[in-house]
């Protein structure tokens, strides 16, 4: 039994040795396989001469000195080197809001302050957020800007700032509201500094070609848009490097020259685009007035069919009534006919209509159009005067010719004044004469009594000469006779024939 156990132990030890040997050989093979695999991968990853050949980058006129540790030290921050072949350089340093302007330190240790820039032939423009400095023939070597400069924009060299804007559409309308986006580059590289938007003005102007065949002949230059990156208006996101311009083309139609401008405090750049034709407003507004029975006016909205797809037309507007009330409306039907809106005709006067139109041009571009205000006036109805007969009473109209109906009624013959009026006038005249003569006689009598006796004889002769007493008596008799004749004449008229 002991021998059997000893043989078994001996056998197990030999098995262990064999197993260890096999494991050793296996590990060697695994190492060789891994080494061969690594060598193959290294050969596959070795770049070919065609892939590694690249053009050498353009040497920059300025470079940052020191490593990240050195540039993180406060006294050694914002160091840069100017090359020896630089004749002029424009730099922008963006700093914390409200901080003092930076101080430039030359390679020899001398300093340039903003207050002494003009004395050293340096152009310096500073605001609350940045300094823009132009140096002519700068000293080559290491420079430094000391100040509260923002860490993400230590120094920026302006070499050739350009505005890359979307091209204007071929088909444009007067009154159109348009959105365009643009980007800025510096030396053909996108500008990554968000703060740079405060250092430039991006605008677009339209310059008239003064073509006498168009409406804009003799028109002034029109500033139609300013590009912004502030997240307001049509700009989608603030400080994303995409500048957005909102155009409101409320200018005369005609031939225009687009001019894009990039303006900085130191210089400006212009980009001139090809000529464009600004078409007249294609929307047509008309009114079908109320006929007196339906009770409303029809506002008809149509477009120039050769420029705009009528099926895409949407209208949003408002009507101001003569009394000042405002009514908003929208027309969203899509069909091939002109749009129609009913305006209640409950009063007369001036109506004002203002609409905004949304549609698609014939070349498939969507547009928004601000249509000029359209006005129309409703006059009060004309009231026909009734026909008047000779007796002054209205006459019923009969079937007559238009000429006869339109003829004015003949004026009624004036009746002779009644005889009573003549008698009354005569009585008044007679009484007046009596009073006048009686007053004169009374005055004469009083005057005679006051005169001396010697003149009595003369006065009696005068009184007798004029026969005043007899004339007065005759006048009274005539008046009495006329009054008596009047009743007899009236009795004769009333008696039958």
HELIX and SHEET records of a PDB file:
HELIX    1   1 UNK A    2  UNK A   45  1                                  44    
HELIX    2   2 UNK A   49  UNK A   52  1                                   4    
HELIX    3   3 UNK A   68  UNK A   72  1                                   5    
HELIX    4   4 UNK A   74  UNK A   76  5                                   3    
HELIX    5   5 UNK A  114  UNK A  116  5                                   3    
HELIX    6   6 UNK A  118  UNK A  120  5                                   3    
HELIX    7   7 UNK A  194  UNK A  199  5                                   6    
HELIX    8   8 UNK A  310  UNK A  312  5                                   3    
HELIX    9   9 UNK A  402  UNK A  406  1                                   5    
HELIX   10  10 UNK A  419  UNK A  450  1                                  32    
HELIX   11  11 UNK A  453  UNK A  455  5                                   3    
HELIX   12  12 UNK A  456  UNK A  466  1                                  11    
HELIX   13  13 UNK A  468  UNK A  494  1                                  27    
SHEET    1   A 5 UNK A  62  UNK A  64  0                                        
SHEET    2   A 5 UNK A  79  UNK A  82 -1                                        
SHEET    3   A 5 UNK A 141  UNK A 146 -1                                        
SHEET    4   A 5 UNK A 103  UNK A 105 -1                                        
SHEET    5   A 5 UNK A 111  UNK A 112 -1                                        
SHEET    1   B 4 UNK A 123  UNK A 126  0                                        
SHEET    2   B 4 UNK A 130  UNK A 136 -1                                        
SHEET    3   B 4 UNK A  88  UNK A  94 -1                                        
SHEET    4   B 4 UNK A 156  UNK A 158 -1                                        
SHEET    1   C 3 UNK A 161  UNK A 165  0                                        
SHEET    2   C 3 UNK A 176  UNK A 186 -1                                        
SHEET    3   C 3 UNK A 189  UNK A 190 -1                                        
SHEET    1   D 3 UNK A 161  UNK A 165  0                                        
SHEET    2   D 3 UNK A 176  UNK A 186 -1                                        
SHEET    3   D 3 UNK A 243  UNK A 248 -1                                        
SHEET    1   E 6 UNK A 161  UNK A 165  0                                        
SHEET    2   E 6 UNK A 176  UNK A 186 -1                                        
SHEET    3   E 6 UNK A 366  UNK A 370 -1                                        
SHEET    4   E 6 UNK A 349  UNK A 360 -1                                        
SHEET    5   E 6 UNK A 314  UNK A 320 -1                                        
SHEET    6   E 6 UNK A 326  UNK A 331 -1                                        
SHEET    1   F 5 UNK A 161  UNK A 165  0                                        
SHEET    2   F 5 UNK A 176  UNK A 186 -1                                        
SHEET    3   F 5 UNK A 366  UNK A 370 -1                                        
SHEET    4   F 5 UNK A 349  UNK A 360 -1                                        
SHEET    5   F 5 UNK A 374  UNK A 378 -1                                        
SHEET    1   G 5 UNK A 172  UNK A 173  0                                        
SHEET    2   G 5 UNK A 268  UNK A 279  1                                        
SHEET    3   G 5 UNK A 254  UNK A 264 -1                                        
SHEET    4   G 5 UNK A 200  UNK A 208 -1                                        
SHEET    5   G 5 UNK A 222  UNK A 227 -1                                        
SHEET    1   H 3 UNK A 283  UNK A 288  0                                        
SHEET    2   H 3 UNK A 296  UNK A 303 -1                                        
SHEET    3   H 3 UNK A 339  UNK A 344 -1                                        
END                                                                             
